């Protein structure tokens, strides 16, 4: 018989794929901000989205970011999908670190399992998604920074409502499926398939019939993100800008300001052509009757080294 904690764990796991849409919306901002030059409405959208952290008040941070952008240095963004409901602080059901290196025109995307057991500053060992409940975005950023030992220059927080709307606003996405399956009333044959919002949601939710489990689902998640990046960067998406901006403004919050988004487009957009997906390998374990995802030290060190090498590459 399953424990209450296990049932609660499984129930939560079914929710997180909705946040893939939010990831798509944020990456749309990164690669599709050319729309700034076309619609005045973008300025209003960015103002609505902009939610700086306390650290952004530090003049030294502003000088550091100016130097990074002026010299076109690598930057890291933390993407958070957060389930916030009334009378509930919420938890970050999805965490993806995106590292952009314009010197090598390459991007790293690291999925961080939400149940990963880490040291949360000020709270001790716990699931990484609890950092948001304890201290909102700021503590989530600090926790990932401490865990991976790389700077987190910006964050983006996403509301779940953006998923199907974002995919449909782009006109759907095309992915290459390496395993045929059925999910949510839809069939997904092997080969190249085109997905609308509802189909994309079902596509990235499947885990039970995948021999790789969460690893396979994470890969489909990143494939959908990459497909959305390509679609957002195409000229066909420009005609849908008003709808896309409405979706972004309603579902995304970030500490990127208007000028920084412009710089990301002009100086960092080529990184989308070389995307490398990364995983944190580990195993599930019960500790004091709570289920955690345990990442061995040697695996964590491997990922740290890979991220640092990516940032230092020229």
Secondary structure, 3 states (H helix, E strand, C coil): CCCHHHHHHHHHHCCHHHHHHHHHHHHHHHHHHHHHHCCCHHHHHHHHHECCCHHHHCHHHHHHHHHHHHCCCCEEEEEEEECCECCECCCEEEEEEEEEECCCCEEEEEECCCCEEEEECCCEEEECCHHHHHHHHHHHHHHHHHHHCCCCCEEEEECCCHHHHHHHHCCCEEEEECCCEEECCEEECCEEEEECHHHHHHHHHCCCCCCCCHHHHHHHHHHHHHHHHHHHHCHHHHHHHHHHHHHHHHHEEECCCHHHHHHHHHHHHHHHHCEEEECCCCEEEEECCEEEEECCHHHHHHHHHHHHHHHHCC
